[in-house]
């Protein structure tokens, strides 16, 4: 009898974090799974670590040479037998009840075909950095997807029959951001969701990420542009504008507007895109909450520039979207100030302790 879940993981020279990642899967409270691990031609101690396990749920595949993450993941998908396919990365740590929570949600919500979650972020030493919150409902996910990946790759669980029936797999033309590209095609056939509870400890490794940063951003923005063109066919935007909006409203780039007028122009373009998006999703649940959230996001940008004629018009648009914006902005600023004060206080305490100990 096939397992309920197929876990797919690829690893290349991952000896440092591999055992912790593998153990976090084997120790899941939900046990009906197979664990497909593709060793992608590793030349460190990865192979020995993997072969040290004696667990019948592990399906170990060795690539004779390094073929890359995208092709290795497709290998794993081909071998998967479960009703659901779960992703995992070799440097992250799954929370023990991750599969239990995700399977229960998917069993209860047959309309959801792809499910992720928020995550705890950790550094290379395993120290916690905070919670990375993801959009939870389908409307938020589709709006987020226009400029950013709405799922954290190693948190995803997806219905395997959805992939098979629609001929979906990772596009091997993409060596980076291959997950974002696949999710955009998946969402053409199903609805998505993220659990608000963090189910992964996601390791942020800045050195690894920055190595291919330019290629990642170029692929990312190309996918974003294609997504916008498909979802909002009447909305006109260039690749350069996509990169600028992503950098300003999502992050991950070096672009900074050079003038107040450029800030206003980009914020206006962002609102134009948002209004176009809303026009295609009338009556959706949580629409009002999304309007309020985006009004606050644009208002936060306006706080950094002097009020001029263009920004005044923009402010009127925001107040139409969210009449309670002024009060919410004040609350938002107070919360931000409080968080900043706590960080400074904690830093001061650490410095004092360091001084006392030395």
C-alpha positions in Angstrom: 0.0 0.0 0.0 1.5 3.4 -1.0 2.3 5.9 1.8 0.1 8.9 2.5 3.0 11.3 2.0 6.1 11.3 -0.2 8.8 13.6 1.1 11.3 14.8 -1.6 14.7 16.2 -0.6 17.8 16.8 -2.7 21.2 17.4 -1.0 24.6 18.4 -2.4 27.6 18.5 0.0 25.2 19.1 2.9 27.1 17.3 5.7 27.0 20.2 8.2 23.2 20.3 8.6 22.1 17.0 7.0 21.6 14.8 10.1 19.5 17.4 11.9 17.3 17.8 8.8 16.8 14.1 8.2 16.1 13.4 11.9 13.4 16.1 11.9 11.6 14.2 9.2 12.0 10.8 10.7 10.8 12.0 14.1 7.5 13.4 12.7 4.4 12.6 14.7 2.7 11.6 11.4 4.6 8.4 10.3 2.9 7.2 7.1 5.4 8.6 4.6 8.3 7.7 2.4 11.4 9.9 2.4 13.0 10.2 -1.0 16.5 11.6 -0.7 18.5 12.4 -3.8 22.2 12.7 -3.1 23.2 15.0 -6.0 26.8 13.8 -6.6 28.1 15.0 -3.2 31.9 14.8 -2.6 31.9 15.4 1.2 30.6 13.2 3.9 26.9 13.4 2.8 26.8 9.8 1.4 28.2 8.2 4.5 25.7 10.1 6.7 22.7 9.1 4.6 23.8 5.4 4.4 24.2 5.3 8.2 20.4 5.3 8.5 18.5 2.1 8.8 14.9 3.2 8.3 12.7 1.5 5.7 10.9 4.8 4.9 14.1 6.2 3.3 14.4 5.8 -0.5 18.0 6.8 -1.2 19.0 7.8 -4.8 22.7 8.6 -5.7 23.4 10.8 -8.7 26.7 9.8 -10.3 27.4 13.5 -11.0 26.0 16.8 -9.8 23.0 17.6 -12.0 21.5 20.5 -9.9 18.6 21.0 -7.6 15.9 21.3 -10.3 16.6 18.0 -12.1 17.2 16.2 -8.8 13.8 17.3 -7.5 12.1 16.1 -10.7 13.8 12.7 -10.2 12.2 12.6 -6.7 8.8 13.6 -8.0 8.9 10.8 -10.6 9.6 8.3 -7.8 6.9 9.6 -5.4 4.0 7.2 -4.6 2.1 9.2 -1.9 -1.2 11.0 -2.1 0.7 14.1 -1.1 4.2 15.3 -1.9 6.0 17.3 0.7 9.2 19.2 0.1 12.2 19.4 2.5 15.6 21.0 2.3 18.8 19.5 3.7 19.7 22.5 5.9 16.3 23.1 7.5 14.5 21.6 10.4 10.9 20.4 10.4 8.7 21.0 13.5 7.6 17.5 14.8 3.9 17.9 14.0 4.4 19.5 10.5 3.0 16.6 8.5 0.2 15.9 11.0 -1.0 19.5 10.7 -0.7 19.7 6.9 -2.3 16.4 6.2 -5.2 17.2 8.5 -5.7 20.6 6.8 -5.7 19.1 3.3 -8.1 16.3 4.3 -10.5 18.9 5.6 -10.1 21.3 2.6 -10.3 19.4 -0.7 -10.4 22.7 -2.6 -6.8 23.4 -1.5 -4.2 21.8 -3.8 -1.0 23.4 -2.5 -0.3 24.1 1.2 2.7 25.8 2.8 3.2 27.5 6.2 5.0 30.3 7.9 8.4 29.5 9.3 10.9 30.3 12.0 14.1 31.8 10.5 17.4 30.6 12.0 21.0 31.6 11.2 23.9 29.2 10.2 24.4 28.4 13.9 20.7 27.6 14.5 20.0 30.8 16.4 16.4 32.1 16.0 16.0 35.3 14.1 12.2 35.6 14.1 9.0 34.4 12.3 8.5 34.8 8.6 4.8 35.2 8.1 3.3 34.1 4.8 -0.1 35.0 3.2 -2.6 32.5 4.5 -5.6 32.5 2.1 -6.0 32.1 -1.6 -6.7 35.8 -2.3 -3.6 37.0 -0.4 -1.5 34.3 -2.1 -2.6 35.4 -5.6 -1.9 39.0 -4.9 1.5 38.3 -3.3 2.4 36.1 -6.2 2.4 39.1 -8.6 5.7 40.3 -7.1 6.9 37.6 -4.7 6.9 33.9 -4.1 3.9 33.2 -1.9 5.3 29.9 -0.5 8.4 29.0 1.4 9.8 26.1 -0.7 10.5 23.5 2.1 7.2 24.1 3.8 5.1 23.0 0.8 2.8 20.0 0.6 0.9 19.4 -2.6 -1.6 16.9 -4.0 0.3 14.5 -6.3 -2.6 13.8 -8.6 -2.7 17.6 -9.3 0.8 17.3 -10.6 0.1 14.1 -12.6 -3.2 15.2 -14.2 -1.8 18.5 -15.4 1.7 17.3 -16.3 3.4 19.6 -13.8 7.0 19.4 -12.6 9.8 21.8 -12.1 11.0 23.6 -15.3 14.6 22.5 -15.8 15.3 25.8 -17.6 15.3 27.4 -14.2 18.3 26.7 -12.0 17.1 29.2 -9.4 13.5 30.3 -8.3 12.3 27.0 -9.9 9.7 26.7 -7.0 8.2 30.1 -7.7 7.8 29.2 -11.4 6.2 25.9 -10.6 3.7 27.3 -8.0 2.5 29.9 -10.6 1.5 27.1 -12.9 0.0 25.0 -10.1 -2.2 27.9 -9.0 -3.9 27.8 -12.5 -5.5 24.6 -11.5 -6.2 24.9 -7.8 -6.4 27.1 -4.7 -3.6 27.6 -2.3 -3.1 28.3 1.4 -0.5 28.7 4.1 -0.9 27.7 7.7 -0.1 30.7 9.9 1.7 28.5 12.4 5.5 28.1 11.6 6.2 24.5 10.7 9.8 24.8 9.6 12.9 26.2 11.1 14.2 27.8 7.8 18.0 28.4 7.7 19.0 31.7 6.2 22.5 31.4 4.6 23.4 34.8 3.2 26.7 33.6 1.7 25.0 30.9 -0.3 22.1 33.1 -1.5 24.3 36.0 -2.6 26.5 33.8 -4.7 23.8 33.6 -7.4 21.9 36.7 -6.3 21.7 38.4 -9.7 20.5 35.3 -11.5 17.9 34.7 -8.8 16.5 38.3 -9.0 16.5 38.2 -12.8 14.6 34.9 -12.9 12.3 36.1 -10.1 11.3 39.3 -11.9 10.8 37.5 -15.2 8.4 35.0 -13.5 6.7 37.9 -11.7 6.2 39.8 -15.0 4.8 36.7 -16.7 2.4 36.2 -13.7 1.2 39.7 -13.9 0.6 39.5 -17.6 -1.4 36.2 -17.2 -3.5 37.4 -14.2 -3.9 41.0 -15.3 -3.7 40.9 -19.1 -4.9 44.5 -19.5 -2.4 46.0 -17.0 0.7 47.4 -18.7 4.0 47.1 -16.9 7.6 46.6 -17.9 10.2 44.3 -16.5 12.2 47.3 -15.1 9.0 48.5 -13.2 8.4 45.0 -11.9 12.0 45.0 -10.5 11.5 48.5 -8.9 8.1 47.6 -7.3 9.5 44.3 -6.0 12.5 46.1 -4.5 10.4 48.8 -3.0 7.4 46.8 -1.6 8.9 43.3 -1.2 12.6 43.8 -0.8 15.6 41.8 -2.1 17.2 44.4 -4.4 19.5 47.4 -4.6 17.0 49.8 -6.2 16.2 53.1 -4.3 14.0 55.8 -5.8 16.1 58.9 -6.5 13.3 61.5 -5.9 10.0 62.1 -4.2 8.2 62.1 -7.5 9.7 58.6 -8.3 8.4 57.3 -5.0 4.9 58.7 -5.8 5.0 57.3 -9.3 5.9 53.8 -8.2 3.4 53.9 -5.3 0.7 55.0 -7.8 1.6 52.2 -10.2 1.4 49.7 -7.3 -2.1 50.9 -6.4 -3.1 50.8 -10.1 -2.0 47.1 -10.1 -3.8 46.4 -6.9 -7.1 48.0 -8.1 -6.8 46.0 -11.3 -6.3 42.8 -9.2 -9.3 43.6 -7.0 -11.5 44.1 -10.0 -10.9 40.5 -11.0 -11.7 39.1 -7.6 -15.0 40.8 -6.6 -16.8 39.4 -3.5 -13.8 37.3 -2.4 -13.6 36.7 1.4 -10.9 38.7 3.2 -10.9 41.3 0.4 -11.5 44.2 2.8 -8.6 43.0 5.1 -6.3 42.9 2.1 -7.3 46.4 1.1 -6.4 47.7 4.6 -3.1 45.9 4.6 -2.0 47.3 1.3 -3.1 50.8 2.2 -0.9 50.6 5.3 2.0 49.3 3.2 1.8 52.3 0.7 1.3 54.7 3.6 4.5 53.5 5.2 6.3 54.4 2.0 4.8 57.9 2.0 6.0 58.5 5.6 9.6 58.6 4.2 9.0 61.5 1.8 7.8 65.1 2.0 4.1 65.7 1.3 3.8 67.2 -2.2 0.9 67.5 -4.6 1.4 64.0 -6.0 1.7 62.3 -2.7 -1.5 64.2 -1.5 -3.5 62.7 -4.3 -2.0 59.3 -3.5 -3.1 59.8 0.2 -6.7 60.5 -0.9 -6.7 57.1 -2.8 -5.4 55.4 0.3 -8.1 57.0 2.5 -10.8 55.8 0.0 -9.3 52.3 0.3 -9.1 52.5 4.1 -10.9 55.4 5.9 -9.4 54.2 9.2 -5.8 54.6 7.9 -4.6 57.5 10.0 -5.4 55.7 13.3 -4.0 52.4 12.1 -0.8 54.2 10.9 -0.4 55.6 14.4 -0.8 52.2 16.0 1.6 50.7 13.5 4.2 53.3 14.2 3.8 52.8 18.0 4.2 49.1 17.6 7.3 49.5 15.4 8.8 52.0 17.9 8.2 49.5 20.7 9.9 46.7 18.8 12.8 48.9 18.0 13.1 50.0 21.7 13.1 46.3 22.8 15.8 45.5 20.3 17.9 48.4 21.5 17.3 47.4 25.1 18.3 43.8 24.5 21.4 45.0 22.7 22.3 47.2 25.6 21.8 44.3 28.1 24.1 42.0 26.0 26.8 44.7 25.8 26.6 45.3 29.5 26.9 41.5 30.2 29.9 41.3 27.8 31.5 44.3 29.6 30.9 42.7 33.0 32.4 39.3 31.9 35.5 40.9 30.5 
